[in-house]
Amino acid sequence: MEHTALDDRLVIIGQVTGVFGVQGWVKVWSFTQPPENILHYQPWWVKLHGEWRELAVDAGRPHGKGIVARLEGHADRDSARALVGADIGMLREQLPPPAPGEYYWTDLVGLEVINRDGTSLGKVDHLLATGANDVLVVKGERERLIPFIKDQVVLDIDIERGVLKVDWDAAF
């Protein structure tokens, strides 16, 4: 997958997870809090086949634990199916700056993870949203799943230095 300058300007805020109905609606998993906030950001940037495309949201609403939306140019189930699995991004300048002590997930990706002993555990590859708390997926000599629990497991985040300090045994 080719990295573009647009990749550096986008913050991933959700993902298309399935189709909904027969009129082009899709199911969306939102990374925003609360989840329906994803509908307030317009337009969406949708990554299809490794390429970002700007798409307007024609309609959207909360549905169950997720969101459903219909995007411009996708008026039937078949065209909507092509969107399944696509990341949804926003231009960073369209988003409010994070509050002190808060971070966009994309800002954590690539940070070196170091434990209390100074041992590098690898770099943050991505994050997973689970029911209880988010999880850092750290890839080094092996993959580690580290719960993102501030002040207990995640001790310090220094974006400028590119370091995330954790209370985590290297043997785990």
N, C-alpha and C positions, 0 to 999 in steps of 0.2 A: 504494500500500500504506500503510495507516494505521499510525502509530507509537503503541505503547501503553506504559504504565508497565511492563508485563511484559517488553517488549523490552529495557528498561534493566537488568532483573534477570537476564536469561538470557545464557549463554555458549554459543555454537554449538560443539558437540563432534562433529558428524558430519552425514551426509546419507544418506537412503535413495536408492540408485542403481538398483535394479531388483527384480524378483521372483525368487524361488528356489523351484522346485518348485510343487506344486499345493495345499499345505496352509497357505497364508497366510504363508509365510516371505518375508522381504525381504533383499536384499543391502544392506549398510551400509558406507559409507566413513567410517572413524573418523579424527578429528583428534587423538585422544589418543595418548600414547606410554607404553607400547606400545599398539597399536590395540585389543587385547582389553580394555583398561581401560574402554572405553565400556560394557561389560556390567556393570561394578560400580556404575555410577551409576543409581539407580532413584528415582522413575520418570523416564521420558523426557518431555520436552515436544516435541511434533511440530507443525510449522507447516504447516497445510493450508489452502489458499485464503486466505492472509493472516491466519489465526487460529491461535493456539497452543492445543493440546489436550494434556492430561496423559494419558499412556498407560503402562501397566505392560508390562514386557518379560516375556512368558510363558516364553520360552526363547531362548537365543542361544549361539553358539559361533564360534570362528575358522573360516574356510573360505578356503583359498587365500591370497591377499594381503589379503583383507578379512574381514568379519564377516557372518554371517547371523543373523537374529533373527525371532521371531514376536511380534507385539504384540497385546495384549488387544483383542478385538473384530474381529480380522482372521484368520479361520480358513480362508479360501480364496483362490485366486489372484486372483480379481476384486476382492475387497475390499483385498487387499494391493497391487494395481496402483494404487489410489487414493493410496497413500503415496509412490509414486515421485517423486523430486524434492524431497521435504519435508526441511527442515532439522530437525536434532535438537538440542535445547538442554537445558541444565541450569540450575537456579537457581544463581546465583553463590555463594550461601551454602552450597550442597551441595558445592562444590569446594574443595579445599585452596588456600590462598593460594599464588600462584606464588613460587618461590624467588627470592632476589636475582638480578637479571640475567635473569630469565625473565618472559615476558608471555603472557597469553592473547591470541589473535589479535584478539578483539573490542576489547581495550584499545588496539590500534594503529589500528583503523579510525577515520578522522576526523582523525588527527594531521596537522599540516602538515609537509611534507617540504621541508627546506632543505639546499642543498649547502654545501660549504666556502666558496664565494664569497658566501654569504648569499642566494642566489637561491632563491625559492620555486618548487618544481617542481609544487606542487599538494597534494592531500590523499590519504591512503591510503583507497582505495575498498574494497578487499578484498585478501585474500592467496590465492595459489595454492600448492598442494602439488605439487611436481614430484619426480622421482626424486632429483635431486642436492641441491637446497636449495629452501626456500620462496621465493616471489617476491611482492614488494609490487606491487600494481596501483595506480599513482598517477595521479589525474586532476586535471589543471590545464587549461592552454590546449590540451593534448593528453594522450593517455594514454601513460604510461611503465611499462615492466616493469623493476623494479629487484630484483636478487637480494638476498635477506635473508641476508647473510653478515656476522655481527657482527665488529667491529674491522677489517674490510677495506673493506666497502661501507657498512654501517650503523655509524656512529661513536658515536652517542649517542641515547638514547630518554629523553625527559622527559615523562612522562605528565601531570604537574601543569601544565606550561606548554603541553602540547599540541603538542610539536615532536619530530620525528624528523630527526636530522642525518645526511646521507649524503655519501660521497665519490663524486659522480656528476656528470659534465659535463652542463650544461643543454642542450647540443646533441644529446645522445643521447636 
